[in-house]
Amino acid sequence: MKKETHLEVLAPAGSMEALVAAVRCGADAVYLGQKNFSARKNSQNFDEETLTEAVAYAHRCGVKIHQALNIVVFEQELDALKECIRAAVHAGVDAMIVQDWGVAELVRRFAPDMPLHASTQMAIHSPAGVRLAKELGFSRVVLSRELTREEIGAIVRSTDLETEIFVHGAHCMSVSGQCYLSAAIGGKSGNRGQCAQPCRLPFTAGTDAAGNGKLTAVGESVLSLKDMDLIPYLPEIEKMGVTSVKIEGRMKRPEYVAAAVTACRQALRGETPDLDTLRAVFSRSGFSDGYFTGNRDRKMFGFRTKEDVTAAGEVFTRLKGLYHKENPLVPVSMSFSMEPEKEISLTVSDGEHTVQALGEVPFVPAEGSRPADEGYIARSLEKLGGTPYYTDENALRIQLGDNLMIRASSLNALRREAVGKLDAEREKISGRFMDGSLPEMYSRKSSGTAIAPKLWVKLASSEQLTGAILSEADRIILPAHALIDLLKEGKIRDAEKWIPVLPRFTYSEAEGRALLRELSEMGVKTLYCESGAHIELGREAGLTLFGGPYLNLTNPVALQKAAALGLSGAVLSPEGKLSQLTALVRHAEEHFSCGIYAYGRMALMALRNCPVRAQIGCGKCGRKGYLTDRMGIRFPVRCDRLDAEVENAVSYLLNSLPLSMTDKQDGLASFDFALLDFTVESAGEIAQVLGAWKNRAPIANYTRGLYTRGVTG
């Protein structure tokens, strides 16, 4: 099967059978994971032995292997991570897909030749995010799944890095890398490869816009989206300059992989892809192209039905036929020579590797027998079935001496030897593993006395601002628009105390730059960063930078990298145990301020297609939307724009209970600052929390989050 296009088709493989299915159906590359450090730990995955086998097979077939190493890691796992990198290099993996800044740094340290691909878990959604990824050493970025065709095109045009987008498979409801729902509910973190998919359970939408506490339940599974399908758009995507198109599904059956790769190949040949079969083998009430086309509406929502499952059972047997035998994937040329009193020779080349095999000396046939002719030789040499190679008559040169003969078994042995040598050349490992120690970890000097962390307060709007906050908070974080309004109105004067935050997903860099320019002119010198794009825009504006918890910083190497990027401090990830985070602070340099998320309804999901908006509309929501789960627990939903109809609005699913450490401040003494994050709280509720913080007392109805139990895996 010849490759018809330069657009890479990247297929998933959770098992060796799925890998074979992907390769035989025409994938250019396959991504997979080792047993550990993969964002799909529930798939079969590969140990060191099977990984080596998988890479060798793929390379023989001209297919690359990208290893997913796309989870956040903790300090105690760094030695095991190093071994994982070593196994990948020794197996011959072609690229690493990475989320964690610390993991990226260690791959560069121990495997300097290994290309780094920025995982979609990094939530890269703008040219600014891509620029930061380039500085981090990535050669390719896997873009957020929520982007429109226009946004993808703008990113592709802005960079010389390779770009990769998902074109088929399951839609996470949340922006990847920004989902904490599974961790909050059951300790199984999506950022650790353990997502239990609670979003697929029944949730209904409602609103308390009337203020009477009565919610109208709407919808059935309003956190479940239909699967993405952009396969019909592949010719357009190729023209846009995208490098690679990715199929989601490392936990799916080989038949699904075969059907998806085949459909991609059909589309790229200009044929009509067989989406009916693909829909039958797996879908959630059909497919959606809503993000790509910008039609983010109720039609995007769907879930797996009994009818979907029944339809799948009818096509599995037929789909096995797509990959039950090897396909000719790699063109080779052959040159055969047979001369008197010399060993026969066969030279085989794939255009990059050239090998030669020698065989027996030919003999003069008995009187009355026919000597070998070109047809006889060609029929033996062209028997390449069971291998990934193929040739044609134009690529086969035969030089024969007069009146000579060679046995068919000798020709077959010669061909097999040459093919084996070519296999060996194609399987050779080119990357280096540079063994050595882990980076030296900084060790903070202990003062010997416990000092209370400074108090930082983050507000969703200026309407939450109270006198108590003004007097008690060391720093106050406000949305950029709100801070500009307060400064213009002359309501605040000490601009250095205030820190603006841009919308977490700053799709429009022009908007972000304009806001930061205006704030700088008003005397604001600091920016609170909730994404890589914020860091890049803030550095361009010359601001002092602090990171938020959604940067997912969990290990000392990531902290070192954050400081190297220009951050003066950050709130550590709330997905670690308090003991882990406390130990992490000790490795932060003195000038790097480490914060702890000490109070707040953490955003469990970032939603570009708001389920409340889709089900009941923004007008009826009144910014008081909720989702209710099957247990009757309510989760507030709030958008980050005053005008939720604007193109770039993103909504956040907030935790049903606030995380609170107001009565556990003795355990926070190692941190430089504690963040109180107010989202849906009224002024009265804020006063109660501030009072509890001041008195080191508990509040009513709270959770400790993951600080005591941690995440599994």
KAJOZI-V991989 format. One record per pair of residues at least 4 apart in sequence whose C-alpha atoms are under 6 Angstrom apart, sorted by the first residue. I is the first residue (numbers start at 1). GAP is how many residues later the second one is. Records with the same first field share a line. If there is no record, write none. Layout:
BEGIN
I->GAP / GAP
END
This chain:
BEGIN
1->327 / 328
2->327
7->231 / 236 / 237
8->20 / 236
9->18 / 19 / 235 / 236
10->19 / 20 / 235 / 236
11->19 / 236
12->18 / 19 / 237 / 238
13->5 / 6 / 19 / 237
14->29 / 30 / 31 / 236 / 237
15->29 / 30
18->236
20->4
21->233 / 237 / 302
22->5 / 235 / 236
23->4
24->299 / 302 / 303
25->233 / 237
28->35
29->34 / 35 / 36
30->35
31->34 / 35 / 36
32->35 / 36
33->5 / 12 / 34 / 35
34->11 / 12 / 13
35->10 / 11 / 12
37->32 / 34
38->30 / 31 / 32 / 155
39->31 / 32 / 154
40->153
41->152
43->208
46->4 / 5
47->4
50->4
52->39
55->4
56->371
58->5
59->4 / 368
60->363 / 366
61->327
65->28 / 29
66->28 / 29 / 30
67->29 / 30
68->28 / 29
69->28 / 29
70->27 / 28 / 29
71->28 / 120 / 121
72->28
74->480 / 481
75->480
88->5
89->4
92->337
95->19 / 20 / 21
96->20 / 21
97->20 / 21 / 22
98->20 / 21
99->20 / 22 / 23
101->457
102->455 / 456
107->4
108->4
110->323 / 324
111->321 / 322
113->318
116->22 / 23
117->21 / 23 / 24
118->23 / 24
119->23
120->22 / 23 / 24
121->55 / 56
122->55
123->21
124->5 / 19 / 20
125->19
126->381
127->28
128->405 / 408
129->403 / 404
133->5
134->4
139->22
140->21 / 22 / 23
141->22
142->22 / 23
143->22
146->145
147->4 / 144
148->143 / 144 / 145 / 146
149->143
162->81
163->79 / 80
164->79 / 80 / 81
165->80 / 81
166->79 / 80 / 81
167->62 / 63 / 78 / 79 / 80
168->60 / 61 / 79
169->58 / 59 / 79
170->57
171->56
173->50
174->5 / 431 / 432 / 433
175->431
179->425 / 426
180->424
181->423
182->4 / 6 / 7 / 13 / 14
183->4 / 5 / 6
187->524 / 525
188->6 / 7 / 523 / 524
189->5 / 6
190->4 / 5
199->24
200->24
202->18 / 19 / 428
203->18 / 19 / 425 / 426
204->13 / 14 / 15 / 16 / 18 / 423 / 424
205->12 / 13 / 407 / 421 / 422
206->9 / 10 / 11 / 419 / 420
207->8 / 414 / 417 / 418 / 419
208->5 / 7 / 416
209->412 / 413 / 415
222->389
224->77 / 78 / 79
225->75 / 76 / 77
226->58 / 61 / 62 / 74 / 75 / 76
227->60
228->59 / 60 / 61
229->58 / 59 / 60
231->33
234->4
238->4
255->64
259->19
263->10 / 11
266->5 / 7
267->4 / 5 / 6
275->4
279->4
280->31 / 32
281->31
284->18 / 19 / 20
285->17 / 18
288->12
290->4 / 5 / 6
296->313
297->317
298->316
326->60
328->60 / 61 / 62
329->59 / 60
330->58 / 59
331->58 / 59 / 60
332->17 / 18 / 59
333->15 / 16 / 62 / 63
334->13 / 14 / 62
335->11 / 12 / 61 / 62 / 63
336->9 / 10 / 62
337->7 / 8 / 62
338->6 / 62 / 63
339->62
341->20
342->19
343->16 / 17 / 18
344->14 / 15 / 16
345->12 / 13
346->10 / 11
347->8 / 9
348->6 / 7
349->4 / 5
357->61
359->55
362->43 / 44
363->41 / 42
364->40 / 41
365->4 / 40
371->32 / 33 / 34
372->33
374->4
378->4
381->34
441->146
442->145
443->143 / 144
444->142
450->219
451->218
452->217
453->218 / 219 / 220 / 221
454->219
455->18 / 19 / 218 / 219
456->17 / 18 / 19 / 20 / 218 / 219
457->19 / 218 / 219
458->18 / 19 / 219 / 220
459->19 / 219
460->219
464->219
468->4
469->4
475->22 / 23
476->22
477->21 / 22 / 23
478->5 / 22
479->21 / 22
480->20 / 21 / 22
486->5
487->5
495->28 / 29
496->28
499->27 / 28
500->27
501->27
504->26
509->4
513->4
519->5
520->4
525->18
526->17 / 18 / 19
527->18
528->18 / 19
529->5 / 6 / 17 / 18 / 19
530->18 / 20
534->4
538->5
539->4
545->22 / 23
546->21 / 22 / 23 / 24
547->23
548->22 / 23
549->22 / 23 / 24
552->21
553->19 / 20
554->19
556->31
562->5
563->4
568->24
569->23 / 24 / 25
570->24 / 25
571->23 / 24 / 25
572->24
575->131
576->134
577->129 / 130 / 131 / 133
578->4 / 129
593->79
594->77 / 78
595->76 / 77 / 78 / 79
596->78
597->78
598->62 / 63 / 76 / 77 / 78
599->60 / 61 / 77 / 78
600->58 / 59 / 77 / 78
601->53 / 54 / 57
602->52 / 53
603->49 / 50 / 51
604->49 / 50
605->47 / 48
606->45 / 46
607->43 / 44 / 45
608->42
610->41
612->4
613->4 / 5
621->4
623->15
625->11 / 12
626->9 / 10 / 11
627->7 / 8
628->4 / 5 / 6
629->4
634->22
635->19 / 20 / 21
636->18
637->15 / 16
638->13 / 14
639->11 / 12
640->10
641->8
644->5
657->45
658->44
659->43 / 44 / 45 / 46
660->42
662->31 / 34 / 35 / 36
663->33 / 34 / 35
681->4
692->4 / 5
706->4
END
